[in-house]
Amino acid sequence: MEIHLIKEKISNVLVSILGHNNFETHDELTAKDVDGWDSLSHMIILTTIEETFDIKFKLRDLNKLKNMGSLVAVIQSKI
């Protein structure tokens, strides 16, 4: 799957869960850059991403997640 499609799906998940699109999707984006992205919404976001891409994150995958770019890379490695 192409990177822009992965980012588009991730962005749709974020908008759906956070209820706004007051952010710009780029490789350096982190949770602290987005209003309302707290620890609870983080878990919901990850679970929804797993469902959206039909993947399962392992602990070592989660440890690699530093920003949007690393999330895209982990998703690419699993699909």
Secondary structure as the mmCIF struct_conf table of DSSP 4:
data_model
#
loop_
_struct_conf.conf_type_id
_struct_conf.id
_struct_conf.beg_label_comp_id
_struct_conf.beg_label_asym_id
_struct_conf.beg_label_seq_id
_struct_conf.end_label_comp_id
_struct_conf.end_label_asym_id
_struct_conf.end_label_seq_id
HELX_RH_AL_P HELX_RH_AL_P1 ILE A 3 LEU A 18
BEND BEND1 GLY A 19 GLY A 19
BEND BEND2 PHE A 23 PHE A 23
TURN_TY1_P TURN_TY1_P1 ASP A 27 GLU A 28
HELX_RH_3T_P HELX_RH_3T_P1 ALA A 31 ASP A 33
BEND BEND3 VAL A 34 VAL A 34
TURN_TY1_P TURN_TY1_P2 ASP A 35 GLY A 36
HELX_RH_AL_P HELX_RH_AL_P2 SER A 39 PHE A 53
TURN_TY1_P TURN_TY1_P3 ASP A 54 ASP A 54
HELX_RH_AL_P HELX_RH_AL_P3 LEU A 59 LYS A 64
BEND BEND4 LYS A 66 ASN A 67
HELX_RH_AL_P HELX_RH_AL_P4 MET A 68 LYS A 78
#
